Amino acid sequence: MRRLRSLVPAAAAGLLLAGSALSAPPAAASDNGLSIRPAMGWSSWSFVRRTPTEAKIKAQADAMVSSGLNTHGFLYINLDDFWQKCDSNGFTVDSYGRWTVDTAKFPNGIKPLADYIHSKGLKFGFYVTPGIAKNAVTKNTPIEGTSYHAADIANTAFAEKNYNCKNMYGIDYSKPGSQEFVDSWARQFASWGVDYLKIDGVSAADIPDVQAWDKALRATGRPINYALSNNLPIANATTWRTLANSWRTQGDVECYCGPGANGSGYPLTDWSHVSSRFATAATWQPYAGPGGWNDLDSLEIGNGDQVGLTSDQRRSHFTLWAMAASPLLLGTDLTALDPVDKAMLTNDRLIAVDQDGVAAKRVVNSGVNQAWSKREADGDYVVALFNTGTSGSSTVAVTWAQAGFSGSADVTDLWSGSHTGTVANGYSATLRPGETRLIRAHPLSGASVRYEAENAATSAGSTVDTNHLDYSGTGFVNTANAAGAYVEWTVNAPAAGTYNATFRYANGTAADRPMDISVDGAVIASDRPYPATADWDTWANSALSVSLGSGTHTIRATATTANGAPNLDYLDLG
């Protein structure tokens, strides 16, 4: 078969898409149009922790810009917990029952801080937990814009998790005024200039809160990236991805083993807290995609070895986060960047791996040896090798077949940028404990170009959906249940020849959903079978040969029964 030359540059993942409010393609998770690529920025928790102040947050924003990290896509400055004022009964509240700002820490309030961050060309993130404060219920404060009061909506038999002032009651969302209370809080945050909201302490019991905040944030009219934390149950993964832009898949990455109060100070983390993410990244992989991401927690790179990781471990830390397409939210002190770490963080080849919008699969898991692989839109594969051990070197190997293709590949090392050249059959490296090797492999035979179904022309009644797992790109096409329903791709053949056309489809029914396959309007395969797959979350490939002249062509798949076509994910042509 002829090889199609890549049509998209390998590193064409838009770095500035992190945090952009894009409404064009449908999102893999929430359809709020945000986080089409994983968010990038900084969060106060790891380094500043329980003592945030206006001056400290401004200093980090200044350093984000002066260091140039913002030009590499790091845009968010997120104020985490402990911005609030407490008394002996929990959070002090305003006249509408909402938390008040600790003016000893933030004498000018939150809006001026957000305005300052925006003046730097950055985005401002904020923090809340589910529920309603005990003080609001005790004082029975009114709910803004309604005739209801805090006591009308509180479930005082249920204590919400909170890490600061505690004393938070649940909200009974069957009661009138409950959604309006959350709406009023969201409006306040929007008026302050919040661009990113982290809701912490979320469990399965808090799904009504997550739904209410999703509705409230949308109603503000302000684009607010919506993040859930922490250690969310994977049993509810499809719910999290429907409602939010990211969700923490595990507990905190911080070790709380520093010398300060509550384990603050250096070290911020240790290798066991980072390496435990390998298993969760593998388990959660199917749920990540444009619009919604598996959040592995803060990226503890920036302050050298004192964070608690060696330089090898820090590179592995970054590599895993990038392969998992996790948000990249730095937890370190940006005012004291270590030059070795700054070079890591400004490596655009690594950032592009994170921002390609693809979560890698683990393809080798043997003792301390791991290999991960993902295929990017242009047909290149990004492959990461890890020695996760803490002593002794280990040789880690992966075959190209395990990575997802066959033959030979042109290999580039993404950490160093060095060009290895042609490598046949597979790749191996002897790695120090905690070391990684990250490569881009461009297949030299049998390569293909991927044409996503969501970008193709479709018949009336077809929709681009995201409600099933493990699709490629930003969605899949669900055609109308009718004969004649179709998906039509416009493709390019660089030279005349015979090509493999591979359709990725899912058919969760018991009946075959046959289609006619046509090229430039002429049927080349009639009533081609597309039999049942295990369910709608299970995808299969169906390939056939097509003869194409040099240039542009159309390839159409048309349903031949009243059941319509199977769900179509993409067409690979190579």
PyMOL commands that set and color helices and strands:
alter all, ss='L'
color gray80, all
select helices_A, chain A and resi 15-17+54-66+69-72+110-119+134-139+150-153+178-192+204-220+234-243+261-263+271-275+277-287+304-307+311-323+334-336+339-345+348-355+400-403+453-455
alter helices_A, ss='H'
color red, helices_A
select strands_A, chain A and resi 40-43+76-78+86-87+90-91+123-128+132-133+154-160+168-171+196-199+225-228+246-248+293-295+328-330+361-366+369-375+381-387+394-399+408-413+419-424+426-431+436-443+449-452+457-458+463-465+476-478+486-493+497-506+515-519+522-528+540-548+551-559+567-573
alter strands_A, ss='S'
color yellow, strands_A
deselect
rebuild
show_as cartoon
